Amino acid sequence: MSTLEGLAGRLVLVTGATGFSGTALVRRLAGLGARVRAIARASSNLDALRDLPVEWIRGEVFDEAVIARATEGVHHVIHLAAAYRGTASRPDDYYRTVQVVSTQRLIHAVQRQAGFVRFVHVSTVGVHGHIEHPPADETAPFHPGDIYQQTKAEAENWVREHAGPLGVGHVIIRPSAIYGPGDTRLLKVFRMAARGVFPVLGRGDTLYHLVHVDDLVEILCLAAVHPAAEGEIFIAGNPSALPLSRIVGIIGEALGRRVRLVRLPASPVFLAAGICEAICRPLGLEPPLYRRRVAFYTKDRAFDTRKLRERLGYVCHVGVEDGLADTARWYAARGWIRGAQR
Protein backbone atom coordinates (compact mmCIF):
# COMPACT_ATOMS: atom_id res chain seq x y z
CA MET A 1 0.00 0.00 0.00
CA SER A 2 1.35 3.46 -0.90
CA THR A 3 1.71 6.08 1.81
CA LEU A 4 -1.10 8.21 0.41
CA GLU A 5 -3.57 5.32 0.57
CA GLY A 6 -3.40 5.79 4.31
CA LEU A 7 -5.77 8.72 3.87
CA ALA A 8 -8.60 6.47 2.69
CA GLY A 9 -11.48 6.65 5.14
CA ARG A 10 -9.78 9.34 7.23
CA LEU A 11 -11.65 12.54 8.06
CA VAL A 12 -9.62 15.49 6.80
CA LEU A 13 -10.50 19.10 7.56
CA VAL A 14 -9.41 21.58 4.89
CA THR A 15 -9.42 25.32 5.46
CA GLY A 16 -9.22 27.61 2.46
CA ALA A 17 -10.95 24.89 0.45
CA THR A 18 -12.59 27.19 -2.09
CA GLY A 19 -9.36 28.88 -3.15
CA PHE A 20 -7.21 27.83 -6.08
CA SER A 21 -4.99 25.41 -4.15
CA GLY A 22 -7.78 24.38 -1.80
CA THR A 23 -10.07 23.28 -4.61
CA ALA A 24 -7.32 21.13 -6.13
CA LEU A 25 -6.52 19.69 -2.70
CA VAL A 26 -10.13 18.74 -1.94
CA ARG A 27 -10.39 16.96 -5.29
CA ARG A 28 -7.21 15.01 -4.65
CA LEU A 29 -8.28 14.02 -1.14
CA ALA A 30 -11.64 12.82 -2.42
CA GLY A 31 -9.84 10.83 -5.09
CA LEU A 32 -7.75 9.15 -2.41
CA GLY A 33 -10.89 8.08 -0.56
CA ALA A 34 -10.62 10.55 2.31
CA ARG A 35 -13.72 11.98 3.92
CA VAL A 36 -13.45 15.73 3.46
CA ARG A 37 -14.82 18.42 5.72
CA ALA A 38 -14.16 22.06 4.89
CA ILE A 39 -14.65 25.48 6.42
CA ALA A 40 -15.99 28.09 3.99
CA ARG A 41 -17.14 31.63 4.61
CA ALA A 42 -20.82 32.36 4.04
CA SER A 43 -19.88 34.37 0.95
CA SER A 44 -17.69 31.63 -0.58
CA ASN A 45 -18.76 30.09 -3.88
CA LEU A 46 -18.91 26.31 -3.62
CA ASP A 47 -19.79 25.60 -7.25
CA ALA A 48 -16.39 24.20 -8.22
CA LEU A 49 -16.79 21.40 -5.66
CA ARG A 50 -20.55 20.74 -5.84
CA ASP A 51 -19.96 17.34 -7.43
CA LEU A 52 -18.00 16.06 -4.42
CA PRO A 53 -19.36 14.78 -1.08
CA VAL A 54 -17.75 17.55 0.98
CA GLU A 55 -19.16 18.33 4.42
CA TRP A 56 -19.26 22.12 4.54
CA ILE A 57 -19.03 24.14 7.73
CA ARG A 58 -19.96 27.73 6.91
CA GLY A 59 -18.34 30.57 8.83
CA GLU A 60 -15.06 32.27 9.56
CA VAL A 61 -11.97 30.14 10.01
CA PHE A 62 -11.10 31.90 13.26
CA ASP A 63 -14.60 31.59 14.82
CA GLU A 64 -14.39 29.33 17.87
CA ALA A 65 -17.87 27.85 17.39
CA VAL A 66 -17.11 27.07 13.75
CA ILE A 67 -13.78 25.50 14.71
CA ALA A 68 -15.42 23.35 17.40
CA ARG A 69 -17.87 21.90 14.87
CA ALA A 70 -15.28 21.53 12.14
CA THR A 71 -12.67 19.68 14.23
CA GLU A 72 -15.00 17.18 15.87
CA GLY A 73 -13.68 13.68 15.16
CA VAL A 74 -11.06 14.78 12.59
CA HIS A 75 -7.88 12.84 11.93
CA HIS A 76 -6.02 15.51 9.93
CA VAL A 77 -6.19 19.25 9.35
CA ILE A 78 -4.65 20.89 6.30
CA HIS A 79 -4.69 24.58 7.14
CA LEU A 80 -4.55 26.48 3.85
CA ALA A 81 -6.75 29.47 4.68
CA ALA A 82 -5.00 32.82 4.48
CA ALA A 83 -5.62 36.52 4.00
CA TYR A 84 -3.27 37.43 1.17
CA ARG A 85 -1.16 40.57 1.00
CA GLY A 86 -2.32 43.65 2.84
CA THR A 87 -4.77 46.05 1.28
CA ALA A 88 -5.79 49.48 2.43
CA SER A 89 -9.29 48.34 3.36
CA ARG A 90 -8.10 45.76 5.89
CA PRO A 91 -6.29 46.63 9.12
CA ASP A 92 -3.25 44.66 10.17
CA ASP A 93 -5.25 42.99 12.93
CA TYR A 94 -7.38 41.26 10.33
CA TYR A 95 -4.36 39.46 8.87
CA ARG A 96 -3.20 38.50 12.34
CA THR A 97 -6.64 37.10 13.16
CA VAL A 98 -6.85 35.02 9.98
CA GLN A 99 -3.25 33.85 9.99
CA VAL A 100 -2.37 33.55 13.68
CA VAL A 101 -5.54 33.35 15.77
CA SER A 102 -7.15 30.73 13.53
CA THR A 103 -4.02 28.59 13.78
CA GLN A 104 -3.90 28.82 17.55
CA ARG A 105 -7.58 27.97 17.94
CA LEU A 106 -7.42 25.06 15.50
CA ILE A 107 -4.40 23.57 17.30
CA HIS A 108 -6.12 23.84 20.68
CA ALA A 109 -9.30 22.29 19.24
CA VAL A 110 -7.62 19.24 17.69
CA GLN A 111 -5.71 18.67 20.93
CA ARG A 112 -9.03 17.51 22.35
CA GLN A 113 -9.67 14.96 19.57
CA ALA A 114 -8.59 11.49 20.67
CA GLY A 115 -7.94 10.12 17.17
CA PHE A 116 -6.14 13.13 15.77
CA VAL A 117 -3.03 12.36 13.70
CA ARG A 118 -1.44 15.47 12.20
CA PHE A 119 -1.88 19.19 11.61
CA VAL A 120 -0.45 20.36 8.27
CA HIS A 121 0.31 24.04 8.61
CA VAL A 122 0.71 25.80 5.26
CA SER A 123 3.05 28.75 5.54
CA THR A 124 4.99 30.44 2.71
CA VAL A 125 8.57 30.90 1.53
CA GLY A 126 7.73 34.60 1.81
CA VAL A 127 8.67 34.40 5.49
CA HIS A 128 12.32 34.34 4.33
CA GLY A 129 12.00 37.55 2.31
CA HIS A 130 14.93 38.36 0.05
CA ILE A 131 17.49 35.58 -0.17
CA GLU A 132 20.92 37.15 0.07
CA HIS A 133 22.82 34.02 -0.90
CA PRO A 134 20.50 31.72 -2.85
CA PRO A 135 19.46 29.01 -2.65
CA ALA A 136 18.12 29.04 0.92
CA ASP A 137 16.89 26.01 2.82
CA GLU A 138 14.43 25.52 5.67
CA THR A 139 16.93 26.87 8.23
CA ALA A 140 17.31 30.28 6.54
CA PRO A 141 16.45 33.28 8.77
CA PHE A 142 13.10 35.03 8.55
CA HIS A 143 12.91 38.45 6.88
CA PRO A 144 9.19 39.00 6.19
CA GLY A 145 8.49 42.05 4.09
CA ASP A 146 4.77 42.81 4.53
CA ILE A 147 1.88 42.14 6.89
CA TYR A 148 0.97 38.90 5.11
CA GLN A 149 4.48 37.51 5.47
CA GLN A 150 4.86 38.87 9.00
CA THR A 151 1.70 37.17 10.25
CA LYS A 152 2.56 33.97 8.40
CA ALA A 153 5.90 33.97 10.20
CA GLU A 154 4.20 34.64 13.52
CA ALA A 155 1.75 31.76 13.00
CA GLU A 156 4.52 29.39 11.98
CA ASN A 157 6.64 30.30 14.99
CA TRP A 158 3.66 29.66 17.25
CA VAL A 159 3.13 26.19 15.76
CA ARG A 160 6.81 25.35 16.13
CA GLU A 161 6.82 26.44 19.76
CA HIS A 162 3.48 25.11 20.98
CA ALA A 163 2.15 22.22 18.87
CA GLY A 164 4.67 19.69 20.15
CA PRO A 165 4.28 20.48 23.86
CA LEU A 166 0.50 20.35 23.38
CA GLY A 167 0.84 16.84 22.00
CA VAL A 168 -0.41 17.77 18.52
CA GLY A 169 1.25 16.04 15.59
CA HIS A 170 2.25 18.63 13.03
CA VAL A 171 4.28 19.53 9.96
CA ILE A 172 4.95 22.89 8.31
CA ILE A 173 4.95 23.33 4.54
CA ARG A 174 6.33 26.49 2.96
CA PRO A 175 5.17 26.59 -0.67
CA SER A 176 7.04 28.63 -3.23
CA ALA A 177 4.99 30.58 -5.80
CA ILE A 178 1.99 28.43 -6.73
CA TYR A 179 0.85 28.35 -10.34
CA GLY A 180 -1.21 26.25 -12.74
CA PRO A 181 -4.38 26.37 -14.85
CA GLY A 182 -7.03 28.44 -13.11
CA ASP A 183 -4.66 30.47 -10.94
CA THR A 184 -5.34 34.21 -10.90
CA ARG A 185 -2.50 35.49 -8.70
CA LEU A 186 0.25 35.01 -11.31
CA LEU A 187 -2.11 35.55 -14.23
CA LYS A 188 -0.86 39.13 -14.59
CA VAL A 189 2.60 37.79 -15.46
CA PHE A 190 1.14 35.65 -18.24
CA ARG A 191 -0.95 38.57 -19.51
CA MET A 192 2.03 40.89 -19.76
CA ALA A 193 4.05 38.23 -21.57
CA ALA A 194 1.16 37.61 -23.96
CA ARG A 195 1.22 41.27 -24.99
CA GLY A 196 4.78 40.82 -26.22
CA VAL A 197 6.30 43.52 -24.02
CA PHE A 198 7.29 42.77 -20.43
CA PRO A 199 8.59 45.53 -18.16
CA VAL A 200 11.19 44.45 -15.61
CA LEU A 201 12.93 46.37 -12.88
CA GLY A 202 16.66 45.85 -13.04
CA ARG A 203 18.18 43.22 -15.29
CA GLY A 204 15.36 40.68 -15.15
CA ASP A 205 17.64 37.96 -13.77
CA THR A 206 15.94 37.81 -10.37
CA LEU A 207 15.44 34.19 -9.36
CA TYR A 208 11.88 33.00 -8.83
CA HIS A 209 10.88 29.63 -7.41
CA LEU A 210 7.68 27.93 -8.52
CA VAL A 211 5.57 24.91 -7.61
CA HIS A 212 2.73 23.58 -9.75
CA VAL A 213 -0.55 23.23 -7.88
CA ASP A 214 -0.71 19.51 -8.72
CA ASP A 215 2.64 18.97 -7.03
CA LEU A 216 1.68 21.10 -4.06
CA VAL A 217 -1.45 19.08 -3.29
CA GLU A 218 0.55 15.85 -3.50
CA ILE A 219 3.08 17.27 -1.06
CA LEU A 220 0.33 18.36 1.35
CA CYS A 221 -1.32 14.94 1.26
CA LEU A 222 2.02 13.22 1.76
CA ALA A 223 2.89 15.52 4.64
CA ALA A 224 -0.35 14.56 6.37
CA VAL A 225 0.56 10.87 6.58
CA HIS A 226 4.28 10.26 5.98
CA PRO A 227 6.03 9.16 9.21
CA ALA A 228 9.15 11.18 8.38
CA ALA A 229 7.16 14.41 8.12
CA GLU A 230 6.26 14.62 11.80
CA GLY A 231 7.54 17.81 13.42
CA GLU A 232 9.44 18.85 10.30
CA ILE A 233 9.46 21.86 7.96
CA PHE A 234 9.59 21.49 4.19
CA ILE A 235 9.95 24.00 1.40
CA ALA A 236 7.65 22.92 -1.42
CA GLY A 237 9.03 23.79 -4.81
CA ASN A 238 10.60 22.53 -8.00
CA PRO A 239 14.23 21.35 -7.78
CA SER A 240 15.50 24.75 -8.94
CA ALA A 241 14.42 28.34 -9.51
CA LEU A 242 14.38 30.19 -12.82
CA PRO A 243 15.31 33.78 -13.70
CA LEU A 244 12.26 35.94 -14.29
CA SER A 245 13.43 36.58 -17.86
CA ARG A 246 13.40 32.84 -18.58
CA ILE A 247 9.92 32.40 -17.08
CA VAL A 248 8.64 35.13 -19.37
CA GLY A 249 10.44 33.57 -22.34
CA ILE A 250 8.84 30.17 -21.72
CA ILE A 251 5.38 31.73 -21.62
CA GLY A 252 6.05 33.60 -24.85
CA GLU A 253 7.32 30.47 -26.59
CA ALA A 254 4.19 28.55 -25.58
CA LEU A 255 2.05 31.30 -27.12
CA GLY A 256 4.12 31.56 -30.27
CA ARG A 257 5.19 35.06 -29.32
CA ARG A 258 8.55 36.74 -28.90
CA VAL A 259 8.54 38.77 -25.69
CA ARG A 260 10.64 41.92 -25.45
CA LEU A 261 11.90 42.84 -22.00
CA VAL A 262 11.83 46.55 -21.18
CA ARG A 263 14.30 47.17 -18.37
CA LEU A 264 13.67 50.01 -15.94
CA PRO A 265 15.69 51.17 -12.91
CA ALA A 266 14.34 49.69 -9.71
CA SER A 267 15.28 52.32 -7.09
CA PRO A 268 12.99 55.15 -8.30
CA VAL A 269 10.05 52.77 -8.62
CA PHE A 270 10.60 51.38 -5.12
CA LEU A 271 10.75 54.93 -3.75
CA ALA A 272 7.54 55.84 -5.59
CA ALA A 273 5.83 52.74 -4.20
CA GLY A 274 6.79 53.72 -0.65
CA ILE A 275 5.37 57.20 -1.16
CA CYS A 276 2.14 55.78 -2.62
CA GLU A 277 1.63 53.52 0.38
CA ALA A 278 2.45 56.27 2.89
CA ILE A 279 -0.15 58.58 1.33
CA CYS A 280 -2.89 56.11 0.44
CA ARG A 281 -3.05 53.79 3.43
CA PRO A 282 -4.00 56.39 6.09
CA LEU A 283 -6.79 57.49 3.73
CA GLY A 284 -8.08 53.96 3.26
CA LEU A 285 -7.22 54.05 -0.45
CA GLU A 286 -5.66 51.30 -2.56
CA PRO A 287 -2.15 52.41 -3.50
CA PRO A 288 -1.58 52.21 -7.27
CA LEU A 289 1.85 50.78 -6.54
CA TYR A 290 3.08 48.55 -3.70
CA ARG A 291 6.63 47.92 -2.54
CA ARG A 292 5.85 44.19 -2.48
CA ARG A 293 5.06 44.37 -6.20
CA VAL A 294 8.44 45.96 -6.79
CA ALA A 295 9.98 43.17 -4.70
CA PHE A 296 8.68 40.63 -7.23
CA TYR A 297 11.21 42.02 -9.71
CA THR A 298 14.07 42.72 -7.34
CA LYS A 299 14.25 40.08 -4.59
CA ASP A 300 15.76 36.67 -5.20
CA ARG A 301 13.58 33.77 -4.08
CA ALA A 302 15.50 30.59 -4.80
CA PHE A 303 15.45 27.58 -2.49
CA ASP A 304 17.10 24.26 -1.87
CA THR A 305 14.31 21.67 -1.91
CA ARG A 306 16.46 18.59 -1.27
CA LYS A 307 14.85 17.92 2.09
CA LEU A 308 11.54 17.25 0.39
CA ARG A 309 13.16 14.63 -1.82
CA GLU A 310 15.46 13.11 0.78
CA ARG A 311 13.03 12.88 3.71
CA LEU A 312 9.72 12.28 1.94
CA GLY A 313 11.00 10.84 -1.31
CA TYR A 314 8.95 13.31 -3.29
CA VAL A 315 10.06 14.43 -6.74
CA CYS A 316 7.93 17.05 -8.49
CA HIS A 317 5.94 15.50 -11.32
CA VAL A 318 5.41 18.70 -13.29
CA GLY A 319 8.56 20.19 -14.79
CA VAL A 320 8.50 23.95 -14.53
CA GLU A 321 8.96 24.56 -18.27
CA ASP A 322 6.16 22.16 -19.22
CA GLY A 323 3.97 23.48 -16.43
CA LEU A 324 4.36 27.12 -17.46
CA ALA A 325 3.74 26.29 -21.11
CA ASP A 326 0.63 24.20 -20.35
CA THR A 327 -0.72 26.93 -18.08
CA ALA A 328 -0.17 29.62 -20.72
CA ARG A 329 -1.99 27.54 -23.33
CA TRP A 330 -4.84 26.87 -20.87
CA TYR A 331 -5.30 30.62 -20.31
CA ALA A 332 -5.20 31.28 -24.06
CA ALA A 333 -7.73 28.56 -24.86
CA ARG A 334 -10.20 30.14 -22.42
CA GLY A 335 -9.62 33.73 -23.46
CA TRP A 336 -7.95 34.71 -20.20
CA ILE A 337 -5.01 36.03 -22.20
CA ARG A 338 -5.87 38.55 -24.87
CA GLY A 339 -4.06 38.54 -28.14
CA ALA A 340 -2.30 35.23 -27.53
CA GLN A 341 -1.39 33.39 -30.68
CA ARG A 342 -2.37 29.74 -30.68
C-alpha positions in Angstrom: 0.0 0.0 0.0 1.3 3.5 -0.9 1.7 6.1 1.8 -1.1 8.2 0.4 -3.6 5.3 0.6 -3.4 5.8 4.3 -5.8 8.7 3.9 -8.6 6.5 2.7 -11.5 6.7 5.1 -9.8 9.3 7.2 -11.7 12.5 8.1 -9.6 15.5 6.8 -10.5 19.1 7.6 -9.4 21.6 4.9 -9.4 25.3 5.5 -9.2 27.6 2.5 -11.0 24.9 0.4 -12.6 27.2 -2.1 -9.4 28.9 -3.1 -7.2 27.8 -6.1 -5.0 25.4 -4.2 -7.8 24.4 -1.8 -10.1 23.3 -4.6 -7.3 21.1 -6.1 -6.5 19.7 -2.7 -10.1 18.7 -1.9 -10.4 17.0 -5.3 -7.2 15.0 -4.6 -8.3 14.0 -1.1 -11.6 12.8 -2.4 -9.8 10.8 -5.1 -7.7 9.2 -2.4 -10.9 8.1 -0.6 -10.6 10.6 2.3 -13.7 12.0 3.9 -13.4 15.7 3.5 -14.8 18.4 5.7 -14.2 22.1 4.9 -14.7 25.5 6.4 -16.0 28.1 4.0 -17.1 31.6 4.6 -20.8 32.4 4.0 -19.9 34.4 1.0 -17.7 31.6 -0.6 -18.8 30.1 -3.9 -18.9 26.3 -3.6 -19.8 25.6 -7.3 -16.4 24.2 -8.2 -16.8 21.4 -5.7 -20.5 20.7 -5.8 -20.0 17.3 -7.4 -18.0 16.1 -4.4 -19.4 14.8 -1.1 -17.8 17.5 1.0 -19.2 18.3 4.4 -19.3 22.1 4.5 -19.0 24.1 7.7 -20.0 27.7 6.9 -18.3 30.6 8.8 -15.1 32.3 9.6 -12.0 30.1 10.0 -11.1 31.9 13.3 -14.6 31.6 14.8 -14.4 29.3 17.9 -17.9 27.8 17.4 -17.1 27.1 13.8 -13.8 25.5 14.7 -15.4 23.4 17.4 -17.9 21.9 14.9 -15.3 21.5 12.1 -12.7 19.7 14.2 -15.0 17.2 15.9 -13.7 13.7 15.2 -11.1 14.8 12.6 -7.9 12.8 11.9 -6.0 15.5 9.9 -6.2 19.3 9.3 -4.7 20.9 6.3 -4.7 24.6 7.1 -4.6 26.5 3.9 -6.8 29.5 4.7 -5.0 32.8 4.5 -5.6 36.5 4.0 -3.3 37.4 1.2 -1.2 40.6 1.0 -2.3 43.6 2.8 -4.8 46.0 1.3 -5.8 49.5 2.4 -9.3 48.3 3.4 -8.1 45.8 5.9 -6.3 46.6 9.1 -3.2 44.7 10.2 -5.2 43.0 12.9 -7.4 41.3 10.3 -4.4 39.5 8.9 -3.2 38.5 12.3 -6.6 37.1 13.2 -6.9 35.0 10.0 -3.2 33.8 10.0 -2.4 33.6 13.7 -5.5 33.4 15.8 -7.2 30.7 13.5 -4.0 28.6 13.8 -3.9 28.8 17.5 -7.6 28.0 17.9 -7.4 25.1 15.5 -4.4 23.6 17.3 -6.1 23.8 20.7 -9.3 22.3 19.2 -7.6 19.2 17.7 -5.7 18.7 20.9 -9.0 17.5 22.4 -9.7 15.0 19.6 -8.6 11.5 20.7 -7.9 10.1 17.2 -6.1 13.1 15.8 -3.0 12.4 13.7 -1.4 15.5 12.2 -1.9 19.2 11.6 -0.4 20.4 8.3 0.3 24.0 8.6 0.7 25.8 5.3 3.1 28.7 5.5 5.0 30.4 2.7 8.6 30.9 1.5 7.7 34.6 1.8 8.7 34.4 5.5 12.3 34.3 4.3 12.0 37.6 2.3 14.9 38.4 0.1 17.5 35.6 -0.2 20.9 37.1 0.1 22.8 34.0 -0.9 20.5 31.7 -2.9 19.5 29.0 -2.6 18.1 29.0 0.9 16.9 26.0 2.8 14.4 25.5 5.7 16.9 26.9 8.2 17.3 30.3 6.5 16.4 33.3 8.8 13.1 35.0 8.5 12.9 38.5 6.9 9.2 39.0 6.2 8.5 42.1 4.1 4.8 42.8 4.5 1.9 42.1 6.9 1.0 38.9 5.1 4.5 37.5 5.5 4.9 38.9 9.0 1.7 37.2 10.3 2.6 34.0 8.4 5.9 34.0 10.2 4.2 34.6 13.5 1.8 31.8 13.0 4.5 29.4 12.0 6.6 30.3 15.0 3.7 29.7 17.3 3.1 26.2 15.8 6.8 25.3 16.1 6.8 26.4 19.8 3.5 25.1 21.0 2.1 22.2 18.9 4.7 19.7 20.1 4.3 20.5 23.9 0.5 20.4 23.4 0.8 16.8 22.0 -0.4 17.8 18.5 1.3 16.0 15.6 2.3 18.6 13.0 4.3 19.5 10.0 5.0 22.9 8.3 4.9 23.3 4.5 6.3 26.5 3.0 5.2 26.6 -0.7 7.0 28.6 -3.2 5.0 30.6 -5.8 2.0 28.4 -6.7 0.8 28.4 -10.3 -1.2 26.2 -12.7 -4.4 26.4 -14.9 -7.0 28.4 -13.1 -4.7 30.5 -10.9 -5.3 34.2 -10.9 -2.5 35.5 -8.7 0.3 35.0 -11.3 -2.1 35.6 -14.2 -0.9 39.1 -14.6 2.6 37.8 -15.5 1.1 35.6 -18.2 -1.0 38.6 -19.5 2.0 40.9 -19.8 4.0 38.2 -21.6 1.2 37.6 -24.0 1.2 41.3 -25.0 4.8 40.8 -26.2 6.3 43.5 -24.0 7.3 42.8 -20.4 8.6 45.5 -18.2 11.2 44.4 -15.6 12.9 46.4 -12.9 16.7 45.8 -13.0 18.2 43.2 -15.3 15.4 40.7 -15.1 17.6 38.0 -13.8 15.9 37.8 -10.4 15.4 34.2 -9.4 11.9 33.0 -8.8 10.9 29.6 -7.4 7.7 27.9 -8.5 5.6 24.9 -7.6 2.7 23.6 -9.8 -0.5 23.2 -7.9 -0.7 19.5 -8.7 2.6 19.0 -7.0 1.7 21.1 -4.1 -1.4 19.1 -3.3 0.5 15.8 -3.5 3.1 17.3 -1.1 0.3 18.4 1.3 -1.3 14.9 1.3 2.0 13.2 1.8 2.9 15.5 4.6 -0.4 14.6 6.4 0.6 10.9 6.6 4.3 10.3 6.0 6.0 9.2 9.2 9.2 11.2 8.4 7.2 14.4 8.1 6.3 14.6 11.8 7.5 17.8 13.4 9.4 18.9 10.3 9.5 21.9 8.0 9.6 21.5 4.2 10.0 24.0 1.4 7.6 22.9 -1.4 9.0 23.8 -4.8 10.6 22.5 -8.0 14.2 21.3 -7.8 15.5 24.7 -8.9 14.4 28.3 -9.5 14.4 30.2 -12.8 15.3 33.8 -13.7 12.3 35.9 -14.3 13.4 36.6 -17.9 13.4 32.8 -18.6 9.9 32.4 -17.1 8.6 35.1 -19.4 10.4 33.6 -22.3 8.8 30.2 -21.7 5.4 31.7 -21.6 6.1 33.6 -24.9 7.3 30.5 -26.6 4.2 28.6 -25.6 2.0 31.3 -27.1 4.1 31.6 -30.3 5.2 35.1 -29.3 8.5 36.7 -28.9 8.5 38.8 -25.7 10.6 41.9 -25.5 11.9 42.8 -22.0 11.8 46.6 -21.2 14.3 47.2 -18.4 13.7 50.0 -15.9 15.7 51.2 -12.9 14.3 49.7 -9.7 15.3 52.3 -7.1 13.0 55.1 -8.3 10.1 52.8 -8.6 10.6 51.4 -5.1 10.7 54.9 -3.8 7.5 55.8 -5.6 5.8 52.7 -4.2 6.8 53.7 -0.7 5.4 57.2 -1.2 2.1 55.8 -2.6 1.6 53.5 0.4 2.4 56.3 2.9 -0.1 58.6 1.3 -2.9 56.1 0.4 -3.0 53.8 3.4 -4.0 56.4 6.1 -6.8 57.5 3.7 -8.1 54.0 3.3 -7.2 54.0 -0.4 -5.7 51.3 -2.6 -2.1 52.4 -3.5 -1.6 52.2 -7.3 1.8 50.8 -6.5 3.1 48.6 -3.7 6.6 47.9 -2.5 5.8 44.2 -2.5 5.1 44.4 -6.2 8.4 46.0 -6.8 10.0 43.2 -4.7 8.7 40.6 -7.2 11.2 42.0 -9.7 14.1 42.7 -7.3 14.2 40.1 -4.6 15.8 36.7 -5.2 13.6 33.8 -4.1 15.5 30.6 -4.8 15.4 27.6 -2.5 17.1 24.3 -1.9 14.3 21.7 -1.9 16.5 18.6 -1.3 14.9 17.9 2.1 11.5 17.2 0.4 13.2 14.6 -1.8 15.5 13.1 0.8 13.0 12.9 3.7 9.7 12.3 1.9 11.0 10.8 -1.3 9.0 13.3 -3.3 10.1 14.4 -6.7 7.9 17.0 -8.5 5.9 15.5 -11.3 5.4 18.7 -13.3 8.6 20.2 -14.8 8.5 24.0 -14.5 9.0 24.6 -18.3 6.2 22.2 -19.2 4.0 23.5 -16.4 4.4 27.1 -17.5 3.7 26.3 -21.1 0.6 24.2 -20.3 -0.7 26.9 -18.1 -0.2 29.6 -20.7 -2.0 27.5 -23.3 -4.8 26.9 -20.9 -5.3 30.6 -20.3 -5.2 31.3 -24.1 -7.7 28.6 -24.9 -10.2 30.1 -22.4 -9.6 33.7 -23.5 -7.9 34.7 -20.2 -5.0 36.0 -22.2 -5.9 38.5 -24.9 -4.1 38.5 -28.1 -2.3 35.2 -27.5 -1.4 33.4 -30.7 -2.4 29.7 -30.7 
